[in-house]
Amino acid sequence: MSNKIINTEEVFENIKCIVCNNKDVDKFSIKYEKDDCSVVVCHVCNFFFIPPFYRKKIDYTNYKSKEVAQAVKEADVWVKIQRNKLRYQLIHRYKKGGSVYDVGVGFGHFILTGKQLGHEVYGVELSKANVDFVRNDLNLDVEYKNFLDVSEDKKYDIVTLWDVLEHIDAGDKIIEKASRIIKDGGFLFLQIPQIDSFFAKLFNGTWWAMGLDHVNYFSKKTIKQLLSKYGFRTRKIKSSIELKNIYNYVIMPKLKRRKKKAVPINAAERQKAFNKLTKKPRVLLWLLVKLHNIIYKTASFLRIGDEMIVVAEKHTR
């Protein structure tokens, strides 16, 4: 908890809930105080978020440095592909083939996997370092722009938002935009940190997903409500555990403290730690991937996770 003095009048300036559109400042309150921000809750729909007062500090245009991109280049792509195959296993339960548009492609391994599986793939990304990597190293063409500026001339069977919506101030505009480029009967797949997940409840205000870079904190109820506003019917919500988050935000910091090294750990350090793991013999990596998938699926079944994957279908007019 931070000891800073908070001017709630400033914090609540221009405040609006993207889920229920509540603008009444008397129906918001500060739930958690962090070192660099406050997390508020809307008392109309119980949506948690960081208000606009703090969001002006956020710029995702170049949030991945050249150092991170270089570390990604040194990683074993095979391991990245195996992780994304889990996502396509879920997708294929609802849509066997078709075009895929990935919002926030990151370093492109999801759409690379989709292409290998026979999908027609597209995507958009804000970070120049990421776009350069995807274009030059993976030989995939992606749009370098804000998703809200993407043309709506083409419609897609599948739109995906993997760990994107929590970063976006106007999260409602992103869902509205997605609804306009998805074909009727098409699907939206998204993964987001879950405020009512096992780990969020366990760690409460010290949950690793809570901080200035994550502005939206959805529960099952609030994400369903937001999707419904823009013509989506939620088909499934499943618990998802990102084991790398447990390693990066729980295990690694403890190891560094034990070695009397400074924390926190930046993105490049996390990627380099991952790279060390992927230098193991392929047979061992195959066994580790199998173990990862068993743990992941078991935790998901038991609803022990830190995130949720949401499957939503666009209503047919």
Residue, then its C-alpha position, 0 to 999 in steps of 0.5 A: m500500500s502507498n502512503k501518498i496523499i490522493n486528491t480524489e477530485e482529481v482522480f475522478e476527473n472525467i471518470k467513466c465506466i466502460v462497462c455500464n457507462n456510469k459517470d456519477v463520481d459518487k458511485f465510484s470509490i478507490k479500492y486499491e492504492k498502488d505506488d503509481c496509481s489507484v484502482v477504482v471500482c464502479h458501484v453500479c456494475n462492480f467493474f475495476f479499473i485505473p481512471p483516466f487521471y493516471r492513464k495519460k502516463i501510458d504510451y504503448t507505441n514503443y513499449k517493447s525495446k530493441e533489447v527485448a526484440q533481440a532477446v526474442k530473436e534468440a528464443d526457440v520459435w518451436v516452443k512459442i508455437q507449441r504454446n500457441k497450439l493450445r489456443y488453436q485447440l480451443i479455437h477449432r472447437y468453435k471454428k475449424g478454419g477461416s480467416v484470423y485477425d489478431v489484435g496486438v500481434g506482439f512478436g507474431h508467434f500466434i499468427l505464425t502458428g495459425k498460418q502453419l495450421g492453414h489459416e489465412v492470418y492478419g494482424v495489427e500492432l502498435s510497437k515498431a520493434n514488434v512489427d519489424f520482427v514479425r515482418n523481417d524475422l517471421n516473414l509475415d505482413v501485419e499492419y503498423k497502426n492503432f486498431l481503431d484506425v484499421s479499415e473495416d472493408k474486410k470481414y474476418d471469421i475470427v478476431t483474437l485479443w490475447d492479453v490486450l484488452e487490459h492495456i487499453d483505455a477505451g476497451d469498449k471501443i476496441i470491442e465495438k471495433a472488433s464487432r464491426i470486422i467480424k462476420d455474422g456468426g464469427f467468433l471473438f477470442l480474448q484472454i485477460p487478467q481476471i479480477d475474480s480469479f483464484f490468484a487475484k483473490l489470493f493476493n488481493g491488492t498485491w496481485w502481480a497483474m495489478g499495476l499502471d500498465h493494466v488499466n482494466y480488470f474484468s470479472k466474468k460478469t463485467i466482461k460478459q456485460l461489455l461483450s453483450k453491449y456490442g452484439f456478442r453472445t458469450r459461449k464460454i469462459k475458462s480459467s487460464i493460468e499463465l505459468k510464465n507469470i508465476y515464474n516471472y512475478v513470483i519465483m524470479p523476484k524471490l530468487k533475485r532477492r535471495k541473491k541480493k539483486a535488484v528487483p523488479i525484473n524487466a521484459a528483456e530479463r524475463q525473455k532471456a530467462f525463458n531463452k535459457l530454458t529453451k536451449k535444452p535438448r529438443v526431447l527435454l523441451w518436448l517433455l516440458v511442453k507436455l508437462h506444461n500442458i498437463i498443468y495448464k489443463t488441470a489448473s484450468f479444469l480446477r479453475i486455478g488461474d490468474e486469467m480467463i479466456v473468453v469465447a464470444e460469438k457475434h449474433t447473426r442478424 
